[in-house]
Amino acid sequence: RVEALRGYAILSPEVCSQRKCCWWLPNKDFSSPACYHRFPSAFGYFVRSTNHSRGTHYATLETLPESGGKTPYLTPMTQMLEFSFETVDINHSVLRVGKDGVTLSETALKGDVELLPLREGDYFRFLIKRKSSNEILLNSISGPFIYSADYIEFSIDLPDGRNTYGLGGNSLFGIKIPFNRERLTLFTRKGYSNPFLSNSFPFYMTVEQSGLTHGVYMEASYPMEININRANILSCKIFGGNFQIHIFDGPSPFDVTRQLRGYLQVKPQPLPYWALGFHMCRDGDEYVHEVVWQNMTERNISFDGDCIQTDLVFKNRNTLDLEVITGIKTLQGNDRKFWLQVSPQVKVSAEFDHLDAFVMKKGERFRGVYKGEAVYYIDPWRKDAYEMYQQLFTTLNVDIDGVIVTDNQPYNSLNPTSPGPQVYIPDMEEANSFSSFTVAEDAEHGNGKPHLEVHNSYSAAHLRLLRRYFNEARPDQRTPILSECSSLISSGLGGSWSAGLKPSWGTLKSSVSNLIISSISGIPYLASPACGTHDISPESTTLPGTVCMRWHQTFMFSPLYFTHTGFRQRPREPVNLPGTLPKEVSQMIMMRYSIVPYIYTYTLEFHQQNKPFIYPLFFEFPQDEHAQHSEHGFMFGPFIYVSPIVELNPPDEIYFPKGCWYDFVTFSKMSCSKTGAVVRTASSSKYARVFFRGGAVIAGHSRLERTISESRSKEFELWVILNENWRAEGQLVLDDGILPLGHPSYRNTRITI
């Protein structure tokens, strides 16, 4: 059943029937919707006319008479629509629906995906199939097709037996989509019970029965809600504007990711060498960085970067305390790097009266409250917004090595009044409107659009300003930028920063899923602070030590490795962990530092190939059913397989795909199979379940220093892990570690044995 009248205040059999829907409330199955659409639905369109020109299928659509011209919510449906389907690139097709007209393509392209013909007078639905295998990829027949000024709804059937991944970024399930009425509200906001609500990735990838892979990106500027039911039907509801559906036909998972990134027309800047080290960050009322650094040095625990304290800019917009400036110089004088945290909130002040740089509402600057202060919100579409950042960074007068952007949903601790009723408000935890805890939905931006329309793209526009500034101010440096709020359109501008994490098994498991889904959705790198950030007060004498240890063991195999102590929370730095954890985490950091040459080499290599550095097993083994069902295992580059421990009592069996696999620590052979094998193995309390893939030559270090930059000045080791044919190959990138790619210092050495 496809749910109808979602969010309706008073729902009864009579109301449901009056709205041309069906009602059935079974005695036991309360997971199914009581009010659901007929089949076929009364709400839709028929094909009034069709055309086919230069590779584009075009149709004019008109509302079904049965609908009475109204949605189930009794709002007017748009009477006439225009539809088009065209292949815009050999592996990329686009389906568009709108009321503003469709531009016909000038060139005819033929790919492996086609639209089944539409016939005049027929009930409108779209069926899209792969020509080479005759498999249906998209089918909209099961649900309604509703289009109005502030509400759009359509459904896509996902056939049985498919393995579909993605739609994450803010979900608490694994990387596979569960068909159990899971709801996802893609409206970026601060999460309370769910720390990943700041992300919006309306993209999924399916491994077809033939073994080929395709991806689907549902592009819309307004917020959307996605409901997945047990009949494998995905229902999408969009709260305004137009939409288009992009189909990337692969045929391999790597191809799909490349095609998605190609459409987004952005290529993320690769991380500098120093960013691959271990870093610390903290909120708080006091400066404690010097004590932490001293304790880290005394315990011989390496680190490469620190943010001092996350409120530096918001508290001290015009100048930094002498203690902070001294700390930054001390940090950088010891060959370490400074991360600066910024946010789009600016304290209300007369000094900005001359600037056109802020979000407006009814001719005045929109005001919110942030950390107890009245604030304006930087509007990245205003003409003086860039000047705001120029003034800020110039006035600070410190070297900024990396940037962490937080609360850029954008967060507001107030609950502004909604301008009027929506069709309904999707599930958003404590929020009761699209204005709750953010900028008012009817606030005005410099591009002439209301905030609701640009809300999900606000963070990307904000990041674009920062990227522009650092490209101009530091043209000879790679400056990493991390964002608490991430979307597909921000994927080429920086990485993702997770905040509000609880140190629990559930959050650890979700963090691993988020790491994988973010990567295959185009996010270049993600920081998920080890041991979480919140929910343990500073007075607490205990931390969940096992969870913390497993978190470090897992996220040392992530492009970015951080800890972050939340405001008035128990410190998370390694030296502040209880018992033997400081020593064990120090060993994790050293293990990480030993393989940084490998990480650096393949993050650069994969960057140039537009491939994700972290990816699930089925990317490498798309025909392997065991790999298709692996929810949390992932490849860390081409030669390291991570099977993370994300629960207290993990299973004692691990699946190894075909080929030879060796233990990361002992180098003992775990499996060498032509078809894949399940191997029973004990879980060590000290080490993660991580394995080398046979056939690899991996560059590493055995002489490790205080920072990875110091270690890099020492000699390299080559670790040779032979495959079943007694062969191995690998690469080693040598450059200065900070200059943009293409500089003459860049050298990639290929090694074959």
NULO-106603 format. One line per 3 residues: number of its first residue (from 1); for each residue x, y, z of C-alpha. Coordinates in Angstrom, 3 decimals. Layout:
NUM = X/Y/Z; ...
end
This chain:
1 = 0.000/0.000/0.000; 1.125/3.519/-0.804; 0.175/5.741/2.123
4 = -2.310/8.564/1.561; -3.109/11.677/3.596; 0.156/11.462/5.469
7 = 0.188/13.904/8.380; -3.546/14.626/8.177; -4.800/15.815/11.557
10 = -8.046/13.815/11.816; -8.021/10.633/9.768; -11.029/8.318/9.617
13 = -12.586/5.858/7.155; -15.052/8.550/6.098; -12.370/11.177/5.439
16 = -10.217/8.655/3.610; -13.085/7.573/1.368; -14.136/11.161/0.662
19 = -10.602/11.851/-0.572; -10.850/8.982/-3.097; -8.575/6.666/-1.117
22 = -8.955/3.245/0.524; -9.211/2.401/4.227; -8.347/-0.838/5.968
25 = -7.028/-1.157/9.496; -6.000/-4.762/10.196; -6.123/-6.111/13.724
28 = -2.461/-7.018/13.975; -0.454/-5.285/11.276; -0.182/-1.731/12.583
31 = 2.886/-1.084/10.437; 0.771/-0.792/7.283; -0.985/2.493/6.490
34 = -4.696/2.562/7.255; -5.450/5.075/4.485; -3.804/4.319/1.171
37 = -4.108/5.138/-2.524; -6.213/3.102/-4.884; -4.547/1.187/-7.668
40 = -4.378/2.932/-10.005; -4.602/6.102/-7.960; -7.317/8.683/-8.547
43 = -4.608/11.330/-8.366; -2.556/11.583/-11.485; -2.389/12.717/-15.089
46 = -3.185/11.369/-18.516; -1.013/11.873/-21.591; -2.570/14.606/-23.704
49 = 0.063/14.734/-26.439; 3.505/13.292/-27.179; 6.493/14.178/-29.300
52 = 9.936/12.764/-29.977; 12.674/15.073/-31.234; 16.440/14.576/-31.440
55 = 16.616/11.980/-28.693; 14.147/13.677/-26.321; 10.774/12.177/-25.421
58 = 8.310/14.949/-24.715; 4.703/14.887/-23.458; 2.009/17.243/-22.272
61 = 0.096/15.965/-19.241; -3.360/16.885/-17.940; -4.983/16.052/-14.595
64 = -7.271/13.044/-14.427; -10.936/14.104/-14.314; -11.452/11.710/-11.390
67 = -9.204/13.806/-9.150; -11.463/16.821/-9.485; -8.378/18.967/-9.993
70 = -7.426/18.745/-6.314; -4.851/16.855/-4.258; -5.969/14.552/-1.425
73 = -5.333/17.559/0.838; -7.892/19.569/-1.224; -5.276/21.990/-2.562
76 = -5.366/22.713/-6.328; -3.373/20.403/-8.588; -1.479/21.964/-11.475
79 = -3.760/21.236/-14.424; -1.168/21.051/-17.214; 2.375/19.735/-16.955
82 = 5.233/19.118/-19.332; 7.329/15.960/-19.206; 10.590/15.075/-20.910
85 = 13.077/12.222/-20.924; 16.422/12.502/-22.650; 19.872/10.967/-22.656
88 = 22.163/13.904/-21.915; 25.347/11.848/-21.843; 26.092/8.320/-22.965
91 = 25.577/6.981/-19.403; 23.298/9.708/-18.019; 19.582/10.179/-18.664
94 = 17.253/12.776/-17.125; 13.516/12.718/-16.484; 11.966/16.170/-15.952
97 = 8.483/17.262/-14.954; 7.389/20.880/-14.539; 4.892/23.563/-15.381
100 = 7.409/26.006/-16.858; 8.188/24.255/-20.125; 10.902/21.835/-21.190
103 = 13.785/22.635/-23.525; 14.291/20.038/-26.243; 17.794/18.690/-26.786
106 = 19.728/19.699/-29.894; 21.704/16.461/-30.110; 20.569/12.861/-30.148
109 = 22.465/10.521/-27.841; 21.874/6.815/-27.399; 22.709/5.021/-24.184
112 = 21.734/1.751/-22.515; 18.634/3.250/-20.860; 15.344/4.034/-22.592
115 = 11.831/5.208/-21.773; 8.984/2.913/-22.781; 6.811/4.916/-25.194
118 = 3.983/7.100/-23.879; 0.705/6.987/-25.787; -1.849/9.761/-26.032
121 = -4.850/9.197/-23.764; -3.052/6.713/-21.488; -2.732/7.024/-17.735
124 = 0.667/8.694/-17.226; 3.427/6.599/-15.726; 7.061/6.254/-16.605
127 = 8.811/2.955/-17.136; 12.538/3.109/-17.810; 14.476/0.001/-18.732
130 = 18.032/-1.093/-19.504; 18.166/-2.118/-23.134; 21.023/-4.607/-22.793
133 = 19.305/-6.716/-20.117; 15.651/-5.694/-20.597; 15.365/-4.989/-16.854
136 = 13.030/-2.270/-15.596; 15.010/0.323/-13.641; 12.243/2.821/-12.781
139 = 8.511/2.174/-12.653; 6.042/4.721/-11.283; 2.834/2.711/-11.765
142 = 2.048/1.784/-8.136; 1.558/5.205/-6.587; -0.101/8.526/-7.383
145 = 1.430/11.336/-9.376; 0.495/14.599/-7.648; 1.784/18.009/-8.666
148 = 0.758/21.292/-7.033; 2.342/24.597/-6.089; 3.591/23.376/-2.711
151 = 3.378/19.582/-2.890; 4.650/16.924/-5.309; 4.323/13.175/-4.828
154 = 5.397/10.213/-6.932; 6.444/6.601/-6.328; 9.067/4.262/-7.728
157 = 8.801/0.469/-7.608; 12.043/-1.250/-6.645; 11.581/-4.882/-7.818
160 = 12.062/-7.819/-5.470; 15.484/-9.358/-5.162; 17.344/-6.108/-5.753
163 = 20.122/-4.819/-3.597; 19.632/-1.096/-3.183; 22.014/1.120/-1.228
166 = 22.093/4.739/-0.165; 19.481/7.379/0.651; 21.566/7.883/3.726
169 = 23.386/10.727/5.272; 20.648/11.019/7.876; 19.390/7.477/8.323
172 = 20.088/5.211/11.275; 19.956/2.011/9.228; 22.812/0.326/7.369
175 = 23.945/1.028/3.826; 21.172/-1.095/2.301; 17.672/0.361/2.115
178 = 15.323/-1.604/4.394; 11.786/-1.983/3.093; 10.055/-1.512/6.427
181 = 8.329/1.876/6.190; 11.505/3.754/6.945; 11.000/7.529/6.680
184 = 13.696/9.986/5.722; 13.077/13.719/5.875; 15.681/15.433/3.722
187 = 15.578/18.850/5.364; 18.961/19.640/6.899; 18.700/20.450/10.585
190 = 20.323/19.954/13.955; 19.771/16.417/15.190; 18.972/15.457/18.757
193 = 18.157/11.746/18.796; 19.717/11.403/15.316; 23.067/13.184/14.829
196 = 23.039/12.742/11.042; 20.055/14.956/10.205; 22.408/17.651/8.901
199 = 22.969/15.578/5.745; 20.824/15.259/2.637; 21.668/12.623/-0.004
202 = 18.623/11.821/-2.214; 20.633/9.250/-4.158; 20.571/5.471/-4.292
205 = 22.413/2.744/-6.167; 21.000/-0.636/-7.206; 22.767/-3.854/-8.185
208 = 20.420/-5.413/-10.725; 19.657/-9.104/-11.153; 22.005/-9.136/-14.139
211 = 24.855/-7.906/-11.918; 24.907/-4.488/-13.594; 24.525/-1.355/-11.468
214 = 22.611/1.888/-11.865; 22.161/4.973/-9.704; 19.230/7.363/-9.223
217 = 19.496/10.974/-8.024; 16.203/12.719/-7.163; 17.095/16.375/-7.560
220 = 14.885/19.053/-6.024; 15.561/22.411/-4.431; 12.816/22.136/-1.816
223 = 12.770/19.702/1.146; 11.548/16.169/0.534; 10.363/13.164/2.495
226 = 11.044/9.614/1.372; 8.974/6.678/2.596; 10.029/3.100/1.844
229 = 7.370/0.437/2.380; 7.497/-3.335/2.629; 6.295/-3.798/-0.934
232 = 9.574/-2.327/-2.201; 7.865/0.936/-3.162; 9.730/4.201/-2.619
235 = 7.385/7.202/-2.224; 8.863/10.661/-2.612; 7.106/13.820/-1.419
238 = 8.570/17.245/-2.313; 7.315/20.433/-0.690; 7.429/22.826/-3.636
241 = 9.247/23.690/-6.859; 10.117/21.341/-9.714; 12.112/18.126/-9.738
244 = 14.118/15.950/-12.041; 15.327/12.364/-11.782; 18.795/11.444/-13.008
247 = 19.562/7.865/-14.005; 23.232/6.849/-14.193; 23.525/3.486/-15.918
250 = 27.004/2.438/-14.765; 27.372/-0.410/-15.499; 29.759/-0.856/-12.527
253 = 29.344/0.762/-9.072; 32.537/2.779/-9.630; 31.095/3.988/-12.946
256 = 27.887/5.155/-11.247; 29.811/7.196/-8.680; 31.977/8.756/-11.408
259 = 28.886/9.635/-13.443; 27.189/11.238/-10.429; 30.272/13.296/-9.641
262 = 30.592/14.229/-13.292; 27.055/15.584/-13.362; 27.643/17.614/-10.203
265 = 30.612/19.156/-12.079; 32.720/19.405/-8.984; 35.939/17.672/-8.105
268 = 36.867/17.877/-4.447; 40.258/19.207/-3.494; 42.404/16.321/-2.166
271 = 43.603/16.394/1.416; 47.108/17.661/2.171; 49.508/15.156/3.699
274 = 49.337/16.604/7.212; 45.534/16.239/7.349; 45.912/12.439/7.372
277 = 47.324/12.552/10.898; 45.453/12.562/14.213; 43.642/15.754/15.295
280 = 41.810/17.072/18.340; 39.024/19.592/18.858; 36.948/20.772/21.827
283 = 34.193/23.119/22.941; 34.283/24.730/26.353; 34.364/27.739/28.627
286 = 38.105/27.619/29.242; 41.282/27.171/27.247; 42.836/23.795/28.104
289 = 44.869/23.168/24.968; 48.291/23.696/26.538; 47.584/21.160/29.293
292 = 46.364/18.636/26.728; 49.428/19.131/24.513; 51.790/18.780/27.456
295 = 50.126/15.554/28.565; 50.164/14.188/25.015; 53.892/14.930/24.775
298 = 54.660/13.363/28.159; 52.821/10.179/27.171; 54.478/10.182/23.740
301 = 51.158/10.276/21.862; 51.443/11.784/18.396; 49.058/14.322/16.901
304 = 49.102/16.680/13.932; 46.441/19.298/14.499; 44.165/21.069/16.965
307 = 41.393/23.669/16.867; 42.319/25.150/20.295; 38.663/25.861/21.100
310 = 35.685/25.857/18.771; 34.153/29.199/19.775; 37.164/31.360/18.921
313 = 35.554/33.262/16.051; 32.083/33.641/17.547; 33.425/34.880/20.898
316 = 36.230/37.054/19.524; 35.207/38.232/16.084; 37.649/41.121/15.794
319 = 40.632/39.857/17.727; 41.831/36.702/19.421; 43.035/36.481/23.005
322 = 46.808/36.661/23.434; 46.642/33.195/24.985; 45.023/31.853/21.822
325 = 47.481/33.552/19.470; 50.371/32.209/21.549; 48.822/28.745/21.440
328 = 48.421/28.813/17.652; 52.025/29.920/17.172; 53.247/27.233/19.577
331 = 51.206/24.620/17.736; 52.451/25.611/14.299; 55.995/26.115/15.579
334 = 56.015/22.416/16.478; 55.113/21.410/12.911; 51.418/20.993/13.725
337 = 48.376/22.598/12.150; 45.563/24.858/13.288; 41.916/24.130/12.465
340 = 39.598/27.136/12.710; 35.909/26.644/13.373; 33.468/29.101/11.776
343 = 29.687/29.295/11.502; 27.286/31.513/9.522; 25.924/33.175/12.686
346 = 27.261/36.683/13.445; 26.561/38.630/16.644; 24.290/41.614/16.040
349 = 26.480/44.718/15.786; 26.304/48.197/14.278; 29.691/47.633/12.621
352 = 27.942/45.647/9.870; 25.273/48.232/9.057; 26.960/49.194/5.791
355 = 27.165/45.631/4.467; 24.607/43.838/2.318; 25.624/40.415/3.609
358 = 22.777/38.969/5.667; 19.515/37.064/5.312; 16.536/39.454/5.215
361 = 12.881/39.269/6.155; 10.347/41.954/5.251; 13.084/44.482/4.522
364 = 15.009/43.918/7.754; 17.819/41.612/8.734; 16.516/38.333/10.044
367 = 17.491/37.811/13.677; 17.924/34.548/15.510; 19.559/33.380/18.725
370 = 22.745/31.323/18.806; 24.618/30.335/21.963; 22.574/32.844/23.931
373 = 23.386/35.786/21.635; 21.233/37.694/19.137; 22.643/36.968/15.677
376 = 22.377/37.725/11.991; 22.895/35.002/9.366; 25.382/35.442/6.545
379 = 23.601/35.184/3.204; 26.060/33.669/0.701; 24.016/35.106/-2.192
382 = 24.408/38.734/-1.012; 26.998/40.928/-2.690; 28.992/41.724/0.488
385 = 29.042/38.208/1.967; 32.488/37.477/0.573; 33.787/40.741/2.013
388 = 32.552/39.585/5.440; 34.900/36.612/5.318; 37.762/38.655/3.959
391 = 37.441/41.029/6.903; 37.110/38.190/9.384; 40.153/36.209/8.313
394 = 42.299/39.287/7.775; 41.458/40.661/11.212; 42.236/37.377/12.957
397 = 45.808/37.670/11.672; 46.707/33.997/12.150; 47.635/31.244/9.719
400 = 44.622/29.015/9.138; 45.533/25.513/7.984; 42.063/23.931/7.933
403 = 38.451/24.968/8.527; 35.540/23.265/10.296; 32.126/24.798/9.540
406 = 29.478/24.046/12.172; 25.811/24.836/12.761; 25.397/25.728/9.085
409 = 21.964/24.085/8.737; 21.739/27.061/9.642; 20.933/26.580/13.333
412 = 18.732/28.934/15.339; 17.779/28.149/18.949; 14.521/30.063/18.453
415 = 11.402/28.672/16.816; 10.337/31.356/14.266; 6.687/31.662/13.315
418 = 5.729/29.745/10.202; 4.221/32.002/7.496; 1.301/29.675/6.888
421 = 0.135/26.064/6.907; 1.935/23.491/4.797; 0.159/20.528/3.264
424 = 1.686/18.694/6.185; 4.943/18.774/8.136; 7.070/15.617/7.867
427 = 8.712/13.984/10.868; 11.391/16.365/12.146; 11.809/15.418/15.820
430 = 11.028/18.502/17.920; 10.371/20.792/14.946; 6.750/21.723/14.240
433 = 7.351/23.650/11.004; 10.004/24.213/8.356; 10.976/27.357/10.302
436 = 11.681/25.546/13.563; 15.238/26.014/14.868; 16.505/27.532/11.655
439 = 15.978/30.621/9.492; 12.292/31.422/8.870; 11.094/29.684/5.718
442 = 9.820/32.972/4.248; 13.079/34.872/4.864; 14.589/36.360/1.699
445 = 17.964/35.649/0.093; 20.066/37.669/-2.297; 19.153/35.361/-5.190
448 = 15.494/36.353/-4.812; 14.394/33.004/-3.376; 12.675/32.249/-0.066
451 = 14.713/30.382/2.494; 12.631/27.208/2.223; 13.662/26.813/-1.421
454 = 17.385/27.193/-0.739; 17.546/25.671/2.744; 19.181/22.411/1.640
457 = 21.654/24.277/-0.589; 22.502/26.995/1.946; 25.496/25.147/3.359
460 = 26.919/24.487/-0.125; 26.660/28.179/-1.050; 28.341/29.027/2.254
463 = 31.163/26.553/1.560; 31.591/28.004/-1.924; 32.473/31.387/-0.390
466 = 35.024/29.784/1.929; 36.564/27.737/-0.867; 36.870/30.856/-3.003
469 = 38.568/32.755/-0.198; 41.173/30.098/0.551; 41.855/29.430/-3.115
472 = 42.693/33.128/-3.480; 44.403/33.673/-0.127; 46.420/30.414/-0.170
475 = 46.808/29.426/-3.839; 49.873/27.328/-3.051; 48.153/25.328/-0.293
478 = 45.454/22.678/-0.113; 43.138/23.928/2.646; 40.730/21.225/3.877
481 = 37.220/22.404/4.724; 34.811/20.250/6.746; 31.097/20.962/7.030
484 = 28.620/19.783/9.641; 25.898/20.096/7.006; 26.493/18.102/3.803
487 = 24.573/17.556/0.588; 25.354/16.226/-2.859; 25.924/19.713/-4.239
490 = 28.495/20.427/-1.511; 30.495/17.291/-2.323; 33.118/19.119/-4.381
493 = 33.647/21.882/-1.858; 34.750/19.990/1.240; 34.292/17.027/3.514
496 = 31.737/16.185/6.174; 31.979/16.757/9.942; 29.801/14.709/12.317
499 = 28.602/16.396/15.500; 26.392/15.480/18.455; 27.539/11.847/18.558
502 = 26.741/9.655/21.562; 29.399/7.152/22.650; 27.103/4.171/22.062
505 = 27.120/1.025/19.968; 24.142/2.268/17.943; 25.836/5.554/17.071
508 = 29.080/3.767/16.197; 27.219/1.446/13.840; 25.351/4.355/12.245
511 = 28.597/6.306/11.925; 30.147/3.474/9.919; 27.092/3.347/7.631
514 = 27.231/7.126/7.255; 30.937/6.931/6.380; 30.289/4.443/3.574
517 = 27.133/6.068/2.176; 28.692/9.533/2.251; 31.667/8.234/0.304
520 = 29.679/6.495/-2.453; 27.385/9.563/-2.667; 30.321/11.789/-3.580
523 = 31.431/13.227/-0.230; 35.241/13.109/-0.492; 36.077/12.628/3.188
526 = 34.324/12.482/6.538; 35.366/13.067/10.153; 33.412/11.095/12.760
529 = 35.103/11.990/16.075; 36.152/8.825/17.891; 34.311/8.048/21.143
532 = 31.525/10.478/20.240; 31.172/14.061/21.365; 28.209/14.273/23.768
535 = 26.103/12.602/26.473; 28.885/12.135/29.061; 29.140/14.974/31.597
538 = 32.580/16.115/32.810; 31.694/14.918/36.318; 31.203/11.365/35.090
541 = 33.918/8.978/36.219; 33.367/6.509/33.402; 33.324/6.394/29.637
544 = 32.120/3.375/27.672; 35.676/2.143/27.187; 34.915/-0.729/24.834
547 = 32.861/1.499/22.521; 35.612/4.141/22.543; 38.244/1.570/21.694
550 = 36.218/0.074/18.838; 35.524/3.578/17.512; 39.242/4.381/17.382
553 = 39.970/0.987/15.840; 37.453/1.661/13.072; 37.980/5.347/12.311
556 = 41.737/5.154/12.249; 40.797/3.653/8.856; 39.037/6.796/7.688
559 = 40.537/9.609/5.621; 40.219/11.885/8.681; 40.926/10.842/12.282
562 = 39.627/13.161/15.022; 38.435/13.436/18.581; 36.073/16.214/19.625
565 = 34.889/17.084/23.122; 31.427/18.662/23.148; 30.444/21.622/25.328
568 = 30.592/20.723/29.034; 31.229/17.071/28.214; 33.801/14.621/29.468
571 = 37.099/15.191/27.574; 37.692/12.786/24.660; 41.411/13.409/24.021
574 = 43.468/10.204/24.322; 45.260/11.396/27.482; 41.898/11.937/29.212
577 = 40.543/8.448/28.586; 40.294/6.058/31.555; 42.433/3.043/32.427
580 = 44.650/1.603/29.725; 42.827/3.375/26.898; 45.473/6.128/26.460
583 = 48.140/3.525/25.741; 45.883/1.504/23.455; 44.743/4.584/21.506
586 = 48.374/5.668/21.176; 49.056/2.309/19.521; 46.127/2.917/17.163
589 = 47.560/6.306/16.198; 50.977/4.766/15.541; 49.400/2.036/13.435
592 = 47.581/4.728/11.473; 50.773/6.731/10.968; 52.582/3.668/9.662
595 = 50.252/3.469/6.617; 49.799/7.191/5.879; 51.962/6.913/2.701
598 = 49.448/4.323/1.430; 46.479/6.524/2.405; 47.985/9.592/0.778
601 = 48.924/7.767/-2.415; 45.491/6.306/-3.051; 43.419/9.291/-1.918
604 = 45.281/11.259/-4.602; 45.039/8.456/-7.160; 41.329/7.926/-6.567
607 = 40.762/11.688/-6.617; 42.171/11.878/-10.129; 40.014/8.929/-11.195
610 = 36.916/10.440/-9.505; 36.484/7.281/-7.417; 35.560/6.973/-3.728
613 = 38.452/6.002/-1.465; 36.117/4.189/0.942; 33.556/1.869/-0.618
616 = 31.530/-1.253/0.251; 32.652/-4.708/-0.816; 30.152/-4.974/-3.673
619 = 31.964/-2.161/-5.525; 34.915/-4.475/-5.985; 32.870/-7.691/-6.180
622 = 29.463/-6.775/-7.723; 28.583/-10.389/-8.600; 29.310/-11.691/-5.085
625 = 26.053/-12.125/-3.111; 27.869/-12.165/0.237; 29.558/-8.873/-0.674
628 = 26.188/-7.427/-1.714; 24.790/-8.183/1.747; 27.735/-6.793/3.719
631 = 26.344/-3.799/5.642; 29.384/-2.426/7.463; 32.516/-3.936/5.932
634 = 34.371/-1.607/3.582; 37.483/-1.260/1.479; 39.967/1.393/2.587
637 = 41.560/2.006/-0.768; 42.248/-0.955/-3.067; 44.227/-3.184/-0.672
640 = 42.841/-2.870/2.895; 39.585/-4.500/3.994; 37.983/-3.288/7.254
643 = 35.386/-5.460/8.984; 34.556/-3.194/11.931; 33.311/-4.384/15.296
646 = 30.168/-2.323/15.887; 28.451/-4.336/18.605; 29.363/-5.686/22.020
649 = 29.164/-9.353/21.003; 30.213/-9.444/17.346; 29.801/-12.564/15.209
652 = 32.899/-14.728/15.114; 32.672/-15.286/11.370; 33.962/-12.953/8.645
655 = 33.324/-13.220/4.950; 36.331/-12.844/2.647; 35.682/-12.312/-1.086
658 = 37.692/-14.213/-3.677; 41.464/-13.797/-3.560; 44.006/-14.016/-0.755
661 = 43.611/-12.008/2.465; 46.120/-11.512/5.286; 45.785/-10.192/8.838
664 = 46.786/-6.525/9.115; 48.819/-7.022/12.289; 50.311/-10.509/12.022
667 = 50.342/-10.939/8.214; 48.979/-14.461/8.719; 46.884/-15.801/5.845
670 = 43.140/-15.665/6.589; 41.680/-16.905/3.301; 42.749/-17.732/-0.223
673 = 39.720/-18.708/-2.291; 38.550/-18.506/-5.882; 34.920/-17.941/-4.907
676 = 34.981/-16.354/-1.430; 34.929/-17.973/1.999; 33.450/-17.545/5.484
679 = 36.193/-17.829/8.101; 35.785/-18.181/11.854; 38.045/-15.779/13.723
682 = 38.332/-14.504/17.270; 37.933/-10.779/17.958; 40.927/-9.145/19.581
685 = 40.275/-6.465/22.195; 43.361/-4.551/21.027; 42.955/-4.553/17.257
688 = 40.275/-4.096/14.663; 39.421/-6.803/12.165; 41.456/-5.436/9.280
691 = 43.100/-7.323/6.429; 45.474/-6.824/3.537; 44.437/-7.977/0.112
694 = 46.858/-10.250/-1.677; 48.617/-8.697/-4.637; 49.563/-5.442/-2.898
697 = 52.762/-3.483/-2.498; 52.110/-1.018/0.309; 54.400/1.839/1.229
700 = 54.680/2.523/4.946; 56.859/3.691/7.814; 58.359/1.835/10.750
703 = 60.203/4.834/12.243; 57.383/7.008/13.545; 57.788/10.505/14.952
706 = 55.635/13.101/16.722; 53.917/14.128/13.484; 53.389/12.449/10.136
709 = 55.375/15.214/8.454; 58.408/14.260/10.563; 57.826/10.571/9.838
712 = 57.689/11.306/6.126; 61.239/12.630/6.201; 62.440/9.133/7.201
715 = 62.892/6.168/4.910; 59.926/4.221/3.540; 59.307/0.504/3.833
718 = 57.597/-1.581/1.176; 55.290/-4.321/2.443; 54.785/-6.964/-0.240
721 = 51.644/-9.118/0.080; 51.628/-11.630/-2.764; 48.493/-12.927/-4.434
724 = 47.796/-16.524/-5.408; 49.909/-16.020/-8.562; 52.902/-14.733/-6.596
727 = 52.470/-11.210/-7.919; 51.970/-7.811/-6.318; 51.711/-4.198/-7.397
730 = 51.332/-0.803/-5.813; 52.074/2.909/-6.008; 53.824/5.580/-4.005
733 = 53.145/9.283/-4.492; 55.968/11.645/-3.565; 55.394/15.396/-3.520
736 = 55.579/18.195/-0.969; 52.170/17.232/0.449; 50.536/20.671/0.289
739 = 50.798/22.122/-3.227; 47.856/21.700/-5.622; 47.962/18.717/-7.936
742 = 49.825/19.219/-11.180; 52.779/20.897/-9.524; 56.175/19.698/-10.825
745 = 56.999/18.217/-7.387; 54.316/15.537/-7.903; 55.692/12.096/-8.710
748 = 53.829/8.766/-8.729; 56.028/5.678/-8.675; 54.438/2.386/-9.749
751 = 55.873/-0.830/-8.327; 55.334/-4.323/-9.752; 56.688/-7.561/-8.317
end
